[in-house]
Amino acid sequence: MKKYELTYLVSPELNEEEIESIQSEIYSIIEKDGEILNKGFSPLKKDLNSEIEGKKRVFLITVLFNAEPEKIALLEKHLKEEKAVMRHIFLAKKKNERERKKRSEEYKTEEVVVKNEEAPVKKVNIKEIDKKIEEILND
């Protein structure tokens, strides 16, 4: 099963009941055959930069769900037949960071802390250093 995001635009001429009806149809198609509906967002009224079917304002609706790839074709067909849905797009989502963390915690290994022991520092006298420098220079 893969994670998907469906975003679709609905005509602004519809009332709330008609929009909810379209949403519930899509949810029922997603949930049929044991697919998992993760989250459905409320419709947002959006202004468009360019017109779609002569309209500058639409309702934008997003749904997150888990489904088999074959289910997308069925949803695609339904969305194309639905006249109130002006545009739609499916995005295959990557696994998010939380899921990765959960997985890594399941297989977490024990961390070993290595202490870096430093050799004790010898105090050196400046006179001894001067003597060694003179010896080196004289050779």
Secondary structure by P-SEA (a helix, b strand, c coil): cccbbbbbcccccccaaaaaaaaaaaaaaaacccccccccccbbbbbbccccccccbbbbbbbbbbbcaaaaaaaaaaaaacccccccccccccccaaaaaaaaaaaccbbbbbbbcccbbbbbbaaaaaaaaaaaaac
